Each structure stands twice: as structure tokens, then as C-alpha cells.
Amino acid sequence: MKVVTLAPRVDTEKCTGCKTCERVCPVLAIKVVDRVSVVDEERCRGCANCEQRCPEYALTMVKRENPITVKTDVEKVPYEEIINLCLKAKLNPEQLVCYCTATRADEVAAAILLGAKSPEDISLVTGVRTGCKVECIQPMLRLLEAAGIKPQPPKNGWQWYGRTPTVWEIPEEIKAKYNKRGFYFDEDIKLLDEVVAAKPADRRGD
């Protein structure tokens, strides 16, 4: 769950319509119209990417009159389906995938099972990737891939979509080469398999 308390305010005198803000927004909540940035506050998740990246300092984060609570209810999906999707993505359902918002894999899986088809969709309904915006893209992509979805980067976005290989995907020849240098991939895989397969606690009703 994320409580969004801020939203960007545009200084139209400073804004040059360069579209930097539009390209860095993880939920596509800001667009340039007639050479001026326009914010969709209902979509905005208060990440401040636009403010931090604006070369003209034309955006300022201000307090919302009415904060927005962002959360996908895992109870809307049979939990067995959530578990199956997480396991396919090599993630434990209770594993934190976004430290900034304390969002777990099961909520992201539920969002996908309820219709989210891209990182932007997931960010919009869970808040994931609206903190540091760095670490959580990988588990999001893994869960989307496990669901058979291959998202394409936004047409005007600068969001990076490359999925890095996991330890399970390292070729045998690479393992053999680096095992001699003190890397123990098979031991790592065994431990991570145990983490993935650990039985989730029943958190319903918490």
C-alpha cells in the first residue's frame, strides 16, 4: 500500500515543453500539451521523477488536499493462482519486490492477474516503482513474463525495460568457468529455490 500525499505543480512560465517529465513518469501521468506540461493528478503517484529531472526547474511537488491510497487487493484473486504465478517467476509470494513501498510479489501478481499488462499498469495500481524506481523493475518484468506478457516500452518513455538474467538462467559453461574462481552458482540456486518454495503465511484478514 502507498499513500500518495504529493503532486507536481507546473510553473507555466518556466516550462519549455521539452517532454523530459513526460518521458520519466512511471505511470504516464504527465503530458505536454501545446508546449506546456499537464499533470493528471488522479494517475500521479507522487514519485517526484518529473520534479527531479526537469532541466528548467518548472515543477514543484506540493501537498495534496486529498491523499490517494494505492493498493491492489490480493483477496480479489484466488491465492493459489497468485502462488502459481510467483513460483513460475521464481519469487516467493511474500517476497518484497519494492522496498520503497513495501510491496510484495503477491500484490504485483494479483495486479497482473486482474489485468495489468505493463510496468506502468502495475505501478498505477500498486505503487511499485514510484520510490527509487530502480530495483523493482526486474521482478515486475519477471512476473509479467511468467504470465505470458511481453510489454513494450512506452512510445515516448525513457523507462528501461531490459530484463537481466537470473541465477537460474546462467549457462552451464559460465558456471563451470567461474566455479573455479570461487563462485558457487549451484549452491546459490539451491538456497534461492528454498526461499521461493517457502510456504507463505496466511495473511488474509491482517
Beta strands, then each sheet from edge to edge (+ up, - down):
strand 1: 2-10
strand 2: 30-33
strand 3: 36-39
strand 4: 59-70
strand 5: 96-98
strand 6: 103-104
sheet 1: 1+ 4-
sheet 2: 2+ 3-
sheet 3: 5+ 6-
end
